[in-house]
Amino acid sequence: MREVGSILTSSFGGSYQGFLDEFHRRHNGQGTALDLVRMVVDTFPSFRDETVYDGTKVYLWKRPQILVAETWAAFFPASQGDRHPIFPGEQGPAIHELTMFADYRVPQILHHLRILSYPPSLVEQLRQGIYLPMGCREELSLRTSSIIAVDRVRAEILAAIQEEDPDNSHVLGSTISSVLIDFFLWDLAKRLESGEESIEGLETEDIVPIHRTRSIWY
Ligand SMILES: Nc1nc2c(c(CN[C@H]3C=C[C@H](O)[C@@H]3O)cn2[C@@H]2O[C@H](COP(=O)(O)O)[C@@H](O)[C@H]2O)c(=O)[nH]1
């Protein structure tokens, strides 16, 4: 929080609004959601959620993406024809270019829904509440596999739409996003946890506890 406050104060007039004004200036009002994510990552080291695994750089960017997605959602125009005030350019927000926000709640529900399967050894570790060090193979697998899984759910939805309504599928391609699927899954996970809702008509896996990792990234 101190880092964010200090950078906002020294370079952006002390507010997120000032940061967004600078985003508009740099991109001549043409910036997309992904451009804003990049600017957040480049500006704030504590949002640079990246790691090297086995010699390969892995970009997760959970907090920059959720920040931009929540900004997108909060300022979503009321009428369909209106431009998005934060992303008024030709390409619009292009929110479909973002991934889901890889943390702990979405992998848990993806496993419950049998979209992700875990090896028995991982289930055992989660049940026992064993601490997973940040960036270890298991923690990284849980996060990265949830990105791929939500991407594939999106691809399935797009394929189903294409089959039903081939004429409109290009429009829907940018409307169906990993962001909205993440929001849906996260809300569903919360409702399941509180007992407000249960899954009917689908075979599910028993819910395993979320993984335990100390991290500033989510
Ligand atoms: N992946 C993912 N993570 C999400 C959210 C949201 C809320 N999104 C709202 C926006 C639209 C939706 O309709 C939601 O109402 C919070 N979090 C994360 O949870 C953590 C806080 O947890 P707890 O202390 O239990 O509330 C914290 O890391 C926060 O970043 C999401 O949507 N997706």
The ligand as an SDF file (V2000), in Angstrom:
LIG
                    3D

 33 36  0  0  0  0  0  0  0  0999 V2000
  -10.4310  -14.6080   -9.0680 N   0  0  0  0  0  0  0  0  0  0  0  0
  -11.1860  -13.7070   -8.4430 C   0  0  0  0  0  0  0  0  0  0  0  0
  -10.7920  -13.2410   -7.2490 N   0  0  0  0  0  0  0  0  0  0  0  0
  -11.5640  -12.3220   -6.6570 C   0  0  0  0  0  0  0  0  0  0  0  0
  -12.7660  -11.8420   -7.1870 C   0  0  0  0  0  0  0  0  0  0  0  0
  -13.2930  -10.9030   -6.2800 C   0  0  0  0  0  0  0  0  0  0  0  0
  -14.5740  -10.1100   -6.3240 C   0  0  0  0  0  0  0  0  0  0  0  0
  -14.9700   -9.7680   -7.6120 N   0  0  0  0  0  0  0  0  0  0  0  0
  -16.2540   -9.1830   -7.7170 C   0  0  0  0  0  0  0  0  0  0  0  0
  -16.4070   -8.5400   -9.0250 C   0  0  0  0  0  0  0  0  0  0  0  0
  -17.3250   -9.1630   -9.8040 C   0  0  0  0  0  0  0  0  0  0  0  0
  -17.8280  -10.3550   -9.1600 C   0  0  0  0  0  0  0  0  0  0  0  0
  -19.2130  -10.4210   -9.3020 O   0  0  0  0  0  0  0  0  0  0  0  0
  -17.3290  -10.2550   -7.7060 C   0  0  0  0  0  0  0  0  0  0  0  0
  -18.3570   -9.8520   -6.8290 O   0  0  0  0  0  0  0  0  0  0  0  0
  -12.3850  -10.8450   -5.2280 C   0  0  0  0  0  0  0  0  0  0  0  0
  -11.3700  -11.6910   -5.4760 N   0  0  0  0  0  0  0  0  0  0  0  0
  -10.2050  -11.9780   -4.6350 C   0  0  0  0  0  0  0  0  0  0  0  0
  -10.6280  -12.6360   -3.4800 O   0  0  0  0  0  0  0  0  0  0  0  0
   -9.7830  -12.2940   -2.3910 C   0  0  0  0  0  0  0  0  0  0  0  0
  -10.6410  -11.7980   -1.2520 C   0  0  0  0  0  0  0  0  0  0  0  0
  -11.3800  -12.8900   -0.8230 O   0  0  0  0  0  0  0  0  0  0  0  0
  -12.3960  -12.8000    0.3930 P   0  0  0  0  0  0  0  0  0  0  0  0
  -11.5940  -12.2600    1.5320 O   0  0  0  0  0  0  0  0  0  0  0  0
  -12.8870  -14.2140    0.5600 O   0  0  0  0  0  0  0  0  0  0  0  0
  -13.4780  -11.8510   -0.0750 O   0  0  0  0  0  0  0  0  0  0  0  0
   -8.8060  -11.2470   -2.9040 C   0  0  0  0  0  0  0  0  0  0  0  0
   -7.6180  -11.9170   -3.3030 O   0  0  0  0  0  0  0  0  0  0  0  0
   -9.5400  -10.7260   -4.1270 C   0  0  0  0  0  0  0  0  0  0  0  0
   -8.6710  -10.2150   -5.1050 O   0  0  0  0  0  0  0  0  0  0  0  0
  -13.1910  -12.3450   -8.4530 C   0  0  0  0  0  0  0  0  0  0  0  0
  -14.2340  -11.9920   -9.0080 O   0  0  0  0  0  0  0  0  0  0  0  0
  -12.3590  -13.2870   -9.0260 N   0  0  0  0  0  0  0  0  0  0  0  0
  1  2  1  0
  2  3  2  0
  2 33  1  0
  3  4  1  0
  4  5  2  0
  4 17  1  0
  5  6  1  0
  5 31  1  0
  6  7  1  0
  6 16  2  0
  7  8  1  0
  8  9  1  0
  9 10  1  0
  9 14  1  0
 10 11  2  0
 11 12  1  0
 12 13  1  0
 12 14  1  0
 14 15  1  0
 16 17  1  0
 17 18  1  0
 18 19  1  0
 18 29  1  0
 19 20  1  0
 20 21  1  0
 20 27  1  0
 21 22  1  0
 22 23  1  0
 23 24  2  0
 23 25  1  0
 23 26  1  0
 27 28  1  0
 27 29  1  0
 29 30  1  0
 31 32  2  0
 31 33  1  0
M  END
$$$$
